[in-house]
Amino acid sequence: MPNCKDITRMTLAGEDRRLGAGARLVIRAHCLFCTGCNNFGKQLMLMRQTATQWRSDSQK
């Protein structure tokens, strides 16, 4: 099983391109047991949503 550093790299790579089913499964399995990586994923999702909302609001 990959360590937290590997999971972080994979998660960030998922921001740039679509990950395969295997990679997504590995990330999910790791996050079931690792609260740090789970929190990182949530924070990344929040940043993505905030940036999308900001772009939307700035075009109005």
Biopython code that builds the backbone (N, CA, C, O; Angstrom):
import numpy as np
from Bio.PDB.StructureBuilder import StructureBuilder

atoms = [
    (1, "MET", "N", (0.851, -1.177, 0.000)),
    (1, "MET", "CA", (0.000, 0.000, 0.000)),
    (1, "MET", "C", (0.897, 1.240, 0.000)),
    (1, "MET", "O", (1.895, 1.283, 0.719)),
    (2, "PRO", "N", (0.550, 2.235, -0.792)),
    (2, "PRO", "CA", (1.350, 3.450, -0.866)),
    (2, "PRO", "C", (1.307, 4.246, 0.441)),
    (2, "PRO", "O", (0.361, 4.140, 1.221)),
    (3, "ASN", "N", (2.341, 5.034, 0.654)),
    (3, "ASN", "CA", (2.375, 5.861, 1.859)),
    (3, "ASN", "C", (1.667, 7.194, 1.596)),
    (3, "ASN", "O", (1.169, 7.438, 0.497)),
    (4, "CYS", "N", (1.632, 8.038, 2.604)),
    (4, "CYS", "CA", (0.904, 9.313, 2.510)),
    (4, "CYS", "C", (1.470, 10.220, 1.423)),
    (4, "CYS", "O", (0.721, 10.913, 0.735)),
    (5, "LYS", "N", (2.776, 10.215, 1.270)),
    (5, "LYS", "CA", (3.400, 11.046, 0.234)),
    (5, "LYS", "C", (2.925, 10.611, -1.152)),
    (5, "LYS", "O", (2.631, 11.454, -1.999)),
    (6, "ASP", "N", (2.849, 9.305, -1.385)),
    (6, "ASP", "CA", (2.363, 8.783, -2.667)),
    (6, "ASP", "C", (0.901, 9.148, -2.893)),
    (6, "ASP", "O", (0.511, 9.522, -3.999)),
    (7, "ILE", "N", (0.104, 9.039, -1.854)),
    (7, "ILE", "CA", (-1.324, 9.359, -1.961)),
    (7, "ILE", "C", (-1.508, 10.841, -2.267)),
    (7, "ILE", "O", (-2.369, 11.209, -3.066)),
    (8, "THR", "N", (-0.702, 11.692, -1.635)),
    (8, "THR", "CA", (-0.782, 13.125, -1.903)),
    (8, "THR", "C", (-0.457, 13.415, -3.357)),
    (8, "THR", "O", (-1.153, 14.200, -4.002)),
    (9, "ARG", "N", (0.587, 12.796, -3.880)),
    (9, "ARG", "CA", (0.954, 12.977, -5.291)),
    (9, "ARG", "C", (-0.165, 12.511, -6.218)),
    (9, "ARG", "O", (-0.502, 13.184, -7.192)),
    (10, "MET", "N", (-0.729, 11.364, -5.903)),
    (10, "MET", "CA", (-1.800, 10.820, -6.739)),
    (10, "MET", "C", (-3.030, 11.729, -6.699)),
    (10, "MET", "O", (-3.664, 11.971, -7.726)),
    (11, "THR", "N", (-3.360, 12.230, -5.509)),
    (11, "THR", "CA", (-4.517, 13.108, -5.355)),
    (11, "THR", "C", (-4.322, 14.391, -6.155)),
    (11, "THR", "O", (-5.240, 14.848, -6.836)),
    (12, "LEU", "N", (-3.131, 14.969, -6.071)),
    (12, "LEU", "CA", (-2.843, 16.187, -6.823)),
    (12, "LEU", "C", (-2.825, 15.917, -8.328)),
    (12, "LEU", "O", (-3.240, 16.766, -9.116)),
    (13, "ALA", "N", (-2.353, 14.759, -8.719)),
    (13, "ALA", "CA", (-2.371, 14.401, -10.139)),
    (13, "ALA", "C", (-3.807, 14.294, -10.637)),
    (13, "ALA", "O", (-4.088, 14.583, -11.800)),
    (14, "GLY", "N", (-4.708, 13.884, -9.763)),
    (14, "GLY", "CA", (-6.117, 13.791, -10.115)),
    (14, "GLY", "C", (-6.754, 15.149, -10.383)),
    (14, "GLY", "O", (-7.824, 15.230, -10.987)),
    (15, "GLU", "N", (-6.097, 16.215, -9.933)),
    (15, "GLU", "CA", (-6.576, 17.561, -10.245)),
    (15, "GLU", "C", (-6.266, 17.930, -11.695)),
    (15, "GLU", "O", (-6.981, 18.728, -12.300)),
    (16, "ASP", "N", (-5.211, 17.354, -12.247)),
    (16, "ASP", "CA", (-4.773, 17.682, -13.605)),
    (16, "ASP", "C", (-5.326, 16.743, -14.667)),
    (16, "ASP", "O", (-5.511, 17.135, -15.819)),
    (17, "ARG", "N", (-5.585, 15.514, -14.274)),
    (17, "ARG", "CA", (-6.065, 14.519, -15.247)),
    (17, "ARG", "C", (-6.955, 13.509, -14.542)),
    (17, "ARG", "O", (-6.950, 13.397, -13.316)),
    (18, "ARG", "N", (-7.707, 12.787, -15.331)),
    (18, "ARG", "CA", (-8.582, 11.756, -14.765)),
    (18, "ARG", "C", (-7.749, 10.538, -14.396)),
    (18, "ARG", "O", (-7.007, 9.999, -15.218)),
    (19, "LEU", "N", (-7.887, 10.116, -13.145)),
    (19, "LEU", "CA", (-7.165, 8.932, -12.679)),
    (19, "LEU", "C", (-7.923, 7.672, -13.063)),
    (19, "LEU", "O", (-9.145, 7.682, -13.206)),
    (20, "GLY", "N", (-7.186, 6.605, -13.224)),
    (20, "GLY", "CA", (-7.807, 5.329, -13.515)),
    (20, "GLY", "C", (-8.544, 4.790, -12.302)),
    (20, "GLY", "O", (-8.376, 5.274, -11.183)),
    (21, "ALA", "N", (-9.350, 3.793, -12.546)),
    (21, "ALA", "CA", (-10.152, 3.207, -11.467)),
    (21, "ALA", "C", (-9.261, 2.631, -10.365)),
    (21, "ALA", "O", (-9.590, 2.737, -9.184)),
    (22, "GLY", "N", (-8.144, 2.027, -10.742)),
    (22, "GLY", "CA", (-7.240, 1.447, -9.756)),
    (22, "GLY", "C", (-6.644, 2.495, -8.833)),
    (22, "GLY", "O", (-6.566, 2.298, -7.620)),
    (23, "ALA", "N", (-6.223, 3.611, -9.418)),
    (23, "ALA", "CA", (-5.634, 4.681, -8.611)),
    (23, "ALA", "C", (-6.671, 5.281, -7.673)),
    (23, "ALA", "O", (-6.378, 5.552, -6.509)),
    (24, "ARG", "N", (-7.878, 5.486, -8.178)),
    (24, "ARG", "CA", (-8.937, 6.035, -7.312)),
    (24, "ARG", "C", (-9.251, 5.080, -6.173)),
    (24, "ARG", "O", (-9.501, 5.516, -5.049)),
    (25, "LEU", "N", (-9.242, 3.794, -6.448)),
    (25, "LEU", "CA", (-9.512, 2.791, -5.419)),
    (25, "LEU", "C", (-8.409, 2.791, -4.353)),
    (25, "LEU", "O", (-8.695, 2.693, -3.159)),
    (26, "VAL", "N", (-7.162, 2.900, -4.785)),
    (26, "VAL", "CA", (-6.041, 2.932, -3.844)),
    (26, "VAL", "C", (-6.162, 4.152, -2.933)),
    (26, "VAL", "O", (-5.956, 4.048, -1.724)),
    (27, "ILE", "N", (-6.496, 5.308, -3.513)),
    (27, "ILE", "CA", (-6.642, 6.530, -2.715)),
    (27, "ILE", "C", (-7.770, 6.371, -1.702)),
    (27, "ILE", "O", (-7.609, 6.700, -0.527)),
    (28, "ARG", "N", (-8.901, 5.869, -2.158)),
    (28, "ARG", "CA", (-10.039, 5.691, -1.237)),
    (28, "ARG", "C", (-9.725, 4.716, -0.120)),
    (28, "ARG", "O", (-10.073, 4.956, 1.036)),
    (29, "ALA", "N", (-9.067, 3.612, -0.460)),
    (29, "ALA", "CA", (-8.725, 2.614, 0.563)),
    (29, "ALA", "C", (-7.777, 3.219, 1.593)),
    (29, "ALA", "O", (-7.941, 2.998, 2.793)),
    (30, "HIS", "N", (-6.794, 3.976, 1.136)),
    (30, "HIS", "CA", (-5.844, 4.594, 2.054)),
    (30, "HIS", "C", (-6.556, 5.598, 2.962)),
    (30, "HIS", "O", (-6.291, 5.652, 4.163)),
    (31, "CYS", "N", (-7.452, 6.384, 2.387)),
    (31, "CYS", "CA", (-8.143, 7.429, 3.154)),
    (31, "CYS", "C", (-9.106, 6.861, 4.194)),
    (31, "CYS", "O", (-9.488, 7.562, 5.130)),
    (32, "LEU", "N", (-9.496, 5.613, 4.039)),
    (32, "LEU", "CA", (-10.337, 4.979, 5.063)),
    (32, "LEU", "C", (-9.585, 4.853, 6.383)),
    (32, "LEU", "O", (-10.187, 4.891, 7.456)),
    (33, "PHE", "N", (-8.261, 4.703, 6.295)),
    (33, "PHE", "CA", (-7.453, 4.469, 7.485)),
    (33, "PHE", "C", (-6.601, 5.661, 7.887)),
    (33, "PHE", "O", (-6.068, 5.692, 8.996)),
    (34, "CYS", "N", (-6.465, 6.640, 7.006)),
    (34, "CYS", "CA", (-5.559, 7.760, 7.267)),
    (34, "CYS", "C", (-6.354, 9.057, 7.323)),
    (34, "CYS", "O", (-6.810, 9.557, 6.295)),
    (35, "THR", "N", (-6.516, 9.593, 8.509)),
    (35, "THR", "CA", (-7.292, 10.826, 8.650)),
    (35, "THR", "C", (-6.575, 12.019, 8.021)),
    (35, "THR", "O", (-7.230, 12.934, 7.521)),
    (36, "GLY", "N", (-5.247, 12.025, 8.037)),
    (36, "GLY", "CA", (-4.495, 13.121, 7.439)),
    (36, "GLY", "C", (-4.739, 13.225, 5.942)),
    (36, "GLY", "O", (-4.997, 14.315, 5.429)),
    (37, "CYS", "N", (-4.662, 12.114, 5.244)),
    (37, "CYS", "CA", (-4.895, 12.118, 3.795)),
    (37, "CYS", "C", (-6.364, 12.371, 3.480)),
    (37, "CYS", "O", (-6.684, 13.011, 2.479)),
    (38, "ASN", "N", (-7.242, 11.879, 4.315)),
    (38, "ASN", "CA", (-8.671, 12.136, 4.140)),
    (38, "ASN", "C", (-8.940, 13.634, 4.274)),
    (38, "ASN", "O", (-9.674, 14.206, 3.468)),
    (39, "ASN", "N", (-8.352, 14.268, 5.283)),
    (39, "ASN", "CA", (-8.511, 15.716, 5.464)),
    (39, "ASN", "C", (-7.914, 16.487, 4.295)),
    (39, "ASN", "O", (-8.488, 17.480, 3.848)),
    (40, "PHE", "N", (-6.766, 16.035, 3.797)),
    (40, "PHE", "CA", (-6.140, 16.694, 2.649)),
    (40, "PHE", "C", (-7.076, 16.658, 1.442)),
    (40, "PHE", "O", (-7.228, 17.660, 0.744)),
    (41, "GLY", "N", (-7.694, 15.524, 1.199)),
    (41, "GLY", "CA", (-8.636, 15.410, 0.086)),
    (41, "GLY", "C", (-9.823, 16.349, 0.246)),
    (41, "GLY", "O", (-10.272, 16.963, -0.721)),
    (42, "LYS", "N", (-10.326, 16.459, 1.466)),
    (42, "LYS", "CA", (-11.448, 17.372, 1.728)),
    (42, "LYS", "C", (-11.032, 18.828, 1.520)),
    (42, "LYS", "O", (-11.789, 19.620, 0.959)),
    (43, "GLN", "N", (-9.831, 19.175, 1.974)),
    (43, "GLN", "CA", (-9.336, 20.536, 1.805)),
    (43, "GLN", "C", (-9.144, 20.870, 0.325)),
    (43, "GLN", "O", (-9.454, 21.978, -0.112)),
    (44, "LEU", "N", (-8.640, 19.919, -0.431)),
    (44, "LEU", "CA", (-8.446, 20.123, -1.865)),
    (44, "LEU", "C", (-9.791, 20.330, -2.563)),
    (44, "LEU", "O", (-9.911, 21.180, -3.446)),
    (45, "MET", "N", (-10.787, 19.562, -2.170)),
    (45, "MET", "CA", (-12.119, 19.704, -2.741)),
    (45, "MET", "C", (-12.693, 21.083, -2.402)),
    (45, "MET", "O", (-13.309, 21.727, -3.251)),
    (46, "LEU", "N", (-12.492, 21.530, -1.172)),
    (46, "LEU", "CA", (-12.977, 22.845, -0.763)),
    (46, "LEU", "C", (-12.294, 23.960, -1.564)),
    (46, "LEU", "O", (-12.948, 24.916, -1.980)),
    (47, "MET", "N", (-10.990, 23.837, -1.778)),
    (47, "MET", "CA", (-10.273, 24.836, -2.573)),
    (47, "MET", "C", (-10.774, 24.864, -4.014)),
    (47, "MET", "O", (-10.916, 25.935, -4.604)),
    (48, "ARG", "N", (-11.043, 23.686, -4.581)),
    (48, "ARG", "CA", (-11.568, 23.610, -5.954)),
    (48, "ARG", "C", (-12.940, 24.276, -6.039)),
    (48, "ARG", "O", (-13.202, 25.042, -6.966)),
    (49, "GLN", "N", (-13.810, 23.988, -5.081)),
    (49, "GLN", "CA", (-15.151, 24.582, -5.067)),
    (49, "GLN", "C", (-15.086, 26.093, -4.872)),
    (49, "GLN", "O", (-15.826, 26.839, -5.514)),
    (50, "THR", "N", (-14.203, 26.541, -3.987)),
    (50, "THR", "CA", (-14.059, 27.968, -3.725)),
    (50, "THR", "C", (-13.546, 28.697, -4.960)),
    (50, "THR", "O", (-14.046, 29.771, -5.297)),
    (51, "ALA", "N", (-12.563, 28.129, -5.633)),
    (51, "ALA", "CA", (-12.021, 28.752, -6.840)),
    (51, "ALA", "C", (-13.078, 28.822, -7.940)),
    (51, "ALA", "O", (-13.165, 29.821, -8.653)),
    (52, "THR", "N", (-13.867, 27.783, -8.078)),
    (52, "THR", "CA", (-14.941, 27.767, -9.076)),
    (52, "THR", "C", (-15.967, 28.839, -8.756)),
    (52, "THR", "O", (-16.411, 29.561, -9.648)),
    (53, "GLN", "N", (-16.346, 28.950, -7.494)),
    (53, "GLN", "CA", (-17.319, 29.955, -7.082)),
    (53, "GLN", "C", (-16.763, 31.356, -7.291)),
    (53, "GLN", "O", (-17.480, 32.246, -7.750)),
    (54, "TRP", "N", (-15.493, 31.559, -6.958)),
    (54, "TRP", "CA", (-14.869, 32.864, -7.125)),
    (54, "TRP", "C", (-14.855, 33.280, -8.596)),
    (54, "TRP", "O", (-15.159, 34.428, -8.922)),
    (55, "ARG", "N", (-14.503, 32.343, -9.484)),
    (55, "ARG", "CA", (-14.495, 32.649, -10.924)),
    (55, "ARG", "C", (-15.885, 32.999, -11.395)),
    (55, "ARG", "O", (-16.068, 33.924, -12.186)),
    (56, "SER", "N", (-16.874, 32.254, -10.905)),
    (56, "SER", "CA", (-18.257, 32.506, -11.288)),
    (56, "SER", "C", (-18.711, 33.880, -10.817)),
    (56, "SER", "O", (-19.353, 34.617, -11.566)),
    (57, "ASP", "N", (-18.379, 34.224, -9.581)),
    (57, "ASP", "CA", (-18.786, 35.510, -9.011)),
    (57, "ASP", "C", (-18.064, 36.677, -9.673)),
    (57, "ASP", "O", (-18.640, 37.755, -9.817)),
    (58, "SER", "N", (-16.818, 36.479, -10.076)),
    (58, "SER", "CA", (-16.050, 37.575, -10.656)),
    (58, "SER", "C", (-16.478, 37.893, -12.089)),
    (58, "SER", "O", (-16.144, 38.955, -12.614)),
    (59, "GLN", "N", (-17.216, 36.978, -12.722)),
    (59, "GLN", "CA", (-17.683, 37.216, -14.087)),
    (59, "GLN", "C", (-19.040, 37.898, -14.119)),
    (59, "GLN", "O", (-19.534, 38.246, -15.191)),
    (60, "LYS", "N", (-19.638, 38.090, -12.971)),
    (60, "LYS", "CA", (-20.962, 38.732, -12.897)),
    (60, "LYS", "C", (-20.851, 40.233, -12.904)),
    (60, "LYS", "O", (-21.865, 40.927, -12.848)),
]
sb = StructureBuilder()
sb.init_structure("model")
sb.init_model(0)
sb.init_chain("A")
sb.init_seg("    ")
for serial, (resi, resn, name, xyz) in enumerate(atoms, 1):
    if name == "N":
        sb.init_residue(resn, " ", resi, " ")
    sb.init_atom(name, np.array(xyz, "f"), 0.0, 1.0, " ", f" {name:<3s}", serial, name[0])
structure = sb.get_structure()
